[in-house]
Amino acid sequence: MADKLINELTAVAGIVATDEFAVQKSGEITVKKATLTQLTQVEATARAAQDDIIEAGAGLGTDGTFPAMANSWYLRAADFVTGVVDRGGAVANIVANLWGAIRMLDSKLYANSYAMSQTVRTESVAVSIAEVLACKAVPKTIIVNEATFAVECVSAVASLDYGSVKFEAGADDLVIRYKDGGATVFTFPNAFLEATADAIYHAVPVAGVVVIGKGLELYCASAPTGGNSTIRIDLLYRKYTV
């Protein structure tokens, strides 16, 4: 057969693993043959090894399957069989794989969100000198607004780390109130705000109201002046879904 350029050869319909190709091994002068499987074996072996690493890192078996979770707290084999009902009322097809596990966790978190929301929580907020001085015009946020939650304040403690100059706020107290000018829920007396030494105070509760969709802020009706102390607010509270 006369020599031909590659682009002059007849195209094959497809290639299978046993098809053969001409190979000239390095350092040899005789042309030999190799199958497609042989030609791709080096890459296939390296790829399989890397796939095993990825699967192990994702918590899968080396065959890509999801491991049994007989000893898991929540992701039990029976739960995957049962499936979950999503927010729209459709029963989800839960397969024992990573995506199924994520959907299962999402379902359980949603189902328990109300109970979880009532857990007593703590928040510790540092209030800088500048934030104390500005707390009339720019109240310091303690808890951010969340439209679907109501915050119930349980207790609040404030610690004043005295600098060298006391704050002056007339006769006004330092208060924790619902954000955006809402009702006051805790009061720290004027004597605490204007202390001339380190001080710690357990706030006095003022209002029993619980406001939906509002966080909490630190506020003083008179802008404090002159002081150089910092304050830390430690709050104990509950959040309720509504």
Contacts in CASP RR format, 6 or more apart in sequence:
PFRMAT RR
TARGET T0000
AUTHOR 0000-0000-0000
METHOD contacts of the structure
MODEL  1
MADKLINELTAVAGIVATDEFAVQKSGEITVKKATLTQLTQVEATARAAQ
DDIIEAGAGLGTDGTFPAMANSWYLRAADFVTGVVDRGGAVANIVANLWG
AIRMLDSKLYANSYAMSQTVRTESVAVSIAEVLACKAVPKTIIVNEATFA
VECVSAVASLDYGSVKFEAGADDLVIRYKDGGATVFTFPNAFLEATADAI
YHAVPVAGVVVIGKGLELYCASAPTGGNSTIRIDLLYRKYTV
12 19 0 8 1.000
15 36 0 8 1.000
16 36 0 8 1.000
17 35 0 8 1.000
17 36 0 8 1.000
17 37 0 8 1.000
18 35 0 8 1.000
18 36 0 8 1.000
18 37 0 8 1.000
19 35 0 8 1.000
19 36 0 8 1.000
20 33 0 8 1.000
20 34 0 8 1.000
20 35 0 8 1.000
20 36 0 8 1.000
21 33 0 8 1.000
21 34 0 8 1.000
21 35 0 8 1.000
21 36 0 8 1.000
21 39 0 8 1.000
22 31 0 8 1.000
22 32 0 8 1.000
22 33 0 8 1.000
23 31 0 8 1.000
23 32 0 8 1.000
23 33 0 8 1.000
23 34 0 8 1.000
23 39 0 8 1.000
24 30 0 8 1.000
24 31 0 8 1.000
24 32 0 8 1.000
25 32 0 8 1.000
52 62 0 8 1.000
55 61 0 8 1.000
55 62 0 8 1.000
55 63 0 8 1.000
55 64 0 8 1.000
56 62 0 8 1.000
58 98 0 8 1.000
59 67 0 8 1.000
59 98 0 8 1.000
60 66 0 8 1.000
60 67 0 8 1.000
60 98 0 8 1.000
61 67 0 8 1.000
65 97 0 8 1.000
66 95 0 8 1.000
66 96 0 8 1.000
66 97 0 8 1.000
66 98 0 8 1.000
66 101 0 8 1.000
68 77 0 8 1.000
68 96 0 8 1.000
69 75 0 8 1.000
69 76 0 8 1.000
69 77 0 8 1.000
69 96 0 8 1.000
70 76 0 8 1.000
70 77 0 8 1.000
74 104 0 8 1.000
74 105 0 8 1.000
74 108 0 8 1.000
75 101 0 8 1.000
75 104 0 8 1.000
75 105 0 8 1.000
77 96 0 8 1.000
79 94 0 8 1.000
79 104 0 8 1.000
80 94 0 8 1.000
80 95 0 8 1.000
80 96 0 8 1.000
80 100 0 8 1.000
80 104 0 8 1.000
82 94 0 8 1.000
83 91 0 8 1.000
83 92 0 8 1.000
83 93 0 8 1.000
83 94 0 8 1.000
83 104 0 8 1.000
84 91 0 8 1.000
84 92 0 8 1.000
84 94 0 8 1.000
84 103 0 8 1.000
84 104 0 8 1.000
84 107 0 8 1.000
85 91 0 8 1.000
85 92 0 8 1.000
85 107 0 8 1.000
86 92 0 8 1.000
86 107 0 8 1.000
87 110 0 8 1.000
92 103 0 8 1.000
92 107 0 8 1.000
94 100 0 8 1.000
94 103 0 8 1.000
94 104 0 8 1.000
109 116 0 8 1.000
113 241 0 8 1.000
114 240 0 8 1.000
114 241 0 8 1.000
117 149 0 8 1.000
117 238 0 8 1.000
117 239 0 8 1.000
117 240 0 8 1.000
117 241 0 8 1.000
118 238 0 8 1.000
118 239 0 8 1.000
118 240 0 8 1.000
119 238 0 8 1.000
120 154 0 8 1.000
120 236 0 8 1.000
120 237 0 8 1.000
120 238 0 8 1.000
121 236 0 8 1.000
121 237 0 8 1.000
121 238 0 8 1.000
121 239 0 8 1.000
122 234 0 8 1.000
122 235 0 8 1.000
122 236 0 8 1.000
122 237 0 8 1.000
123 142 0 8 1.000
123 143 0 8 1.000
123 233 0 8 1.000
123 234 0 8 1.000
123 235 0 8 1.000
123 237 0 8 1.000
124 232 0 8 1.000
124 233 0 8 1.000
124 234 0 8 1.000
124 235 0 8 1.000
125 140 0 8 1.000
125 141 0 8 1.000
125 142 0 8 1.000
125 218 0 8 1.000
125 232 0 8 1.000
125 233 0 8 1.000
125 235 0 8 1.000
126 230 0 8 1.000
126 231 0 8 1.000
126 232 0 8 1.000
127 135 0 8 1.000
127 140 0 8 1.000
127 218 0 8 1.000
127 230 0 8 1.000
127 231 0 8 1.000
127 232 0 8 1.000
127 233 0 8 1.000
128 230 0 8 1.000
129 227 0 8 1.000
129 228 0 8 1.000
129 229 0 8 1.000
129 230 0 8 1.000
131 138 0 8 1.000
131 140 0 8 1.000
131 218 0 8 1.000
132 140 0 8 1.000
132 167 0 8 1.000
132 224 0 8 1.000
132 227 0 8 1.000
132 229 0 8 1.000
132 230 0 8 1.000
132 231 0 8 1.000
133 167 0 8 1.000
133 223 0 8 1.000
133 224 0 8 1.000
133 225 0 8 1.000
133 226 0 8 1.000
133 227 0 8 1.000
134 223 0 8 1.000
135 174 0 8 1.000
135 218 0 8 1.000
135 219 0 8 1.000
135 220 0 8 1.000
135 223 0 8 1.000
135 224 0 8 1.000
136 219 0 8 1.000
136 220 0 8 1.000
136 221 0 8 1.000
136 222 0 8 1.000
136 223 0 8 1.000
136 224 0 8 1.000
137 223 0 8 1.000
139 177 0 8 1.000
139 179 0 8 1.000
139 181 0 8 1.000
139 217 0 8 1.000
139 218 0 8 1.000
139 219 0 8 1.000
140 217 0 8 1.000
140 218 0 8 1.000
140 219 0 8 1.000
141 179 0 8 1.000
141 215 0 8 1.000
141 216 0 8 1.000
141 217 0 8 1.000
142 176 0 8 1.000
142 215 0 8 1.000
142 216 0 8 1.000
142 217 0 8 1.000
142 218 0 8 1.000
142 233 0 8 1.000
142 235 0 8 1.000
143 151 0 8 1.000
143 179 0 8 1.000
143 215 0 8 1.000
143 216 0 8 1.000
143 235 0 8 1.000
143 237 0 8 1.000
144 179 0 8 1.000
144 215 0 8 1.000
145 179 0 8 1.000
145 180 0 8 1.000
145 213 0 8 1.000
145 214 0 8 1.000
145 215 0 8 1.000
146 213 0 8 1.000
146 215 0 8 1.000
146 239 0 8 1.000
147 213 0 8 1.000
148 213 0 8 1.000
148 241 0 8 1.000
148 242 0 8 1.000
149 212 0 8 1.000
149 213 0 8 1.000
149 239 0 8 1.000
149 240 0 8 1.000
149 241 0 8 1.000
149 242 0 8 1.000
150 210 0 8 1.000
150 211 0 8 1.000
150 212 0 8 1.000
150 213 0 8 1.000
150 239 0 8 1.000
150 240 0 8 1.000
150 242 0 8 1.000
151 178 0 8 1.000
151 210 0 8 1.000
151 211 0 8 1.000
151 213 0 8 1.000
151 214 0 8 1.000
151 215 0 8 1.000
151 216 0 8 1.000
151 237 0 8 1.000
151 238 0 8 1.000
151 239 0 8 1.000
152 210 0 8 1.000
152 237 0 8 1.000
152 238 0 8 1.000
152 239 0 8 1.000
152 240 0 8 1.000
153 176 0 8 1.000
153 185 0 8 1.000
153 186 0 8 1.000
153 205 0 8 1.000
153 216 0 8 1.000
153 235 0 8 1.000
153 236 0 8 1.000
153 237 0 8 1.000
154 236 0 8 1.000
154 237 0 8 1.000
154 238 0 8 1.000
155 202 0 8 1.000
155 203 0 8 1.000
155 205 0 8 1.000
155 235 0 8 1.000
155 236 0 8 1.000
156 176 0 8 1.000
156 186 0 8 1.000
156 202 0 8 1.000
156 203 0 8 1.000
156 233 0 8 1.000
156 234 0 8 1.000
156 235 0 8 1.000
156 236 0 8 1.000
157 200 0 8 1.000
157 201 0 8 1.000
157 202 0 8 1.000
157 203 0 8 1.000
157 233 0 8 1.000
157 234 0 8 1.000
158 174 0 8 1.000
158 188 0 8 1.000
158 192 0 8 1.000
158 200 0 8 1.000
158 201 0 8 1.000
158 203 0 8 1.000
158 231 0 8 1.000
158 232 0 8 1.000
158 233 0 8 1.000
158 234 0 8 1.000
159 198 0 8 1.000
159 199 0 8 1.000
159 200 0 8 1.000
159 231 0 8 1.000
159 232 0 8 1.000
159 234 0 8 1.000
160 192 0 8 1.000
160 193 0 8 1.000
160 195 0 8 1.000
160 198 0 8 1.000
160 199 0 8 1.000
160 200 0 8 1.000
160 201 0 8 1.000
160 229 0 8 1.000
160 230 0 8 1.000
160 231 0 8 1.000
161 198 0 8 1.000
161 229 0 8 1.000
161 230 0 8 1.000
161 231 0 8 1.000
161 232 0 8 1.000
162 195 0 8 1.000
162 196 0 8 1.000
162 197 0 8 1.000
162 198 0 8 1.000
162 199 0 8 1.000
162 229 0 8 1.000
163 227 0 8 1.000
163 228 0 8 1.000
163 229 0 8 1.000
163 230 0 8 1.000
164 228 0 8 1.000
165 226 0 8 1.000
165 227 0 8 1.000
165 228 0 8 1.000
165 229 0 8 1.000
166 194 0 8 1.000
166 195 0 8 1.000
166 196 0 8 1.000
166 226 0 8 1.000
166 227 0 8 1.000
166 229 0 8 1.000
167 193 0 8 1.000
167 194 0 8 1.000
167 224 0 8 1.000
167 225 0 8 1.000
167 226 0 8 1.000
167 227 0 8 1.000
167 229 0 8 1.000
168 194 0 8 1.000
168 224 0 8 1.000
168 225 0 8 1.000
168 226 0 8 1.000
168 227 0 8 1.000
169 190 0 8 1.000
169 193 0 8 1.000
169 194 0 8 1.000
169 220 0 8 1.000
169 222 0 8 1.000
169 223 0 8 1.000
169 224 0 8 1.000
169 225 0 8 1.000
170 190 0 8 1.000
170 222 0 8 1.000
171 190 0 8 1.000
171 222 0 8 1.000
172 190 0 8 1.000
172 220 0 8 1.000
172 221 0 8 1.000
172 222 0 8 1.000
173 187 0 8 1.000
173 188 0 8 1.000
173 189 0 8 1.000
173 190 0 8 1.000
173 193 0 8 1.000
173 220 0 8 1.000
173 221 0 8 1.000
174 187 0 8 1.000
174 188 0 8 1.000
174 190 0 8 1.000
174 192 0 8 1.000
174 193 0 8 1.000
174 218 0 8 1.000
174 219 0 8 1.000
174 220 0 8 1.000
174 231 0 8 1.000
175 184 0 8 1.000
175 186 0 8 1.000
175 187 0 8 1.000
175 188 0 8 1.000
175 206 0 8 1.000
175 218 0 8 1.000
175 219 0 8 1.000
175 220 0 8 1.000
176 184 0 8 1.000
176 185 0 8 1.000
176 186 0 8 1.000
176 187 0 8 1.000
176 203 0 8 1.000
176 216 0 8 1.000
176 217 0 8 1.000
176 218 0 8 1.000
176 219 0 8 1.000
176 233 0 8 1.000
176 235 0 8 1.000
177 183 0 8 1.000
177 184 0 8 1.000
177 185 0 8 1.000
177 216 0 8 1.000
177 217 0 8 1.000
177 219 0 8 1.000
178 185 0 8 1.000
178 211 0 8 1.000
178 214 0 8 1.000
178 215 0 8 1.000
178 216 0 8 1.000
178 217 0 8 1.000
179 214 0 8 1.000
179 215 0 8 1.000
179 216 0 8 1.000
179 217 0 8 1.000
180 214 0 8 1.000
180 217 0 8 1.000
181 217 0 8 1.000
181 219 0 8 1.000
182 211 0 8 1.000
182 214 0 8 1.000
183 206 0 8 1.000
183 207 0 8 1.000
183 209 0 8 1.000
183 211 0 8 1.000
184 206 0 8 1.000
184 207 0 8 1.000
185 205 0 8 1.000
185 206 0 8 1.000
185 207 0 8 1.000
185 208 0 8 1.000
185 209 0 8 1.000
185 216 0 8 1.000
186 203 0 8 1.000
186 204 0 8 1.000
186 205 0 8 1.000
186 206 0 8 1.000
187 203 0 8 1.000
187 204 0 8 1.000
187 206 0 8 1.000
188 201 0 8 1.000
188 203 0 8 1.000
188 204 0 8 1.000
189 201 0 8 1.000
189 204 0 8 1.000
192 199 0 8 1.000
192 201 0 8 1.000
193 220 0 8 1.000
193 224 0 8 1.000
195 229 0 8 1.000
210 240 0 8 1.000
212 242 0 8 1.000
213 242 0 8 1.000
216 235 0 8 1.000
216 237 0 8 1.000
218 233 0 8 1.000
END
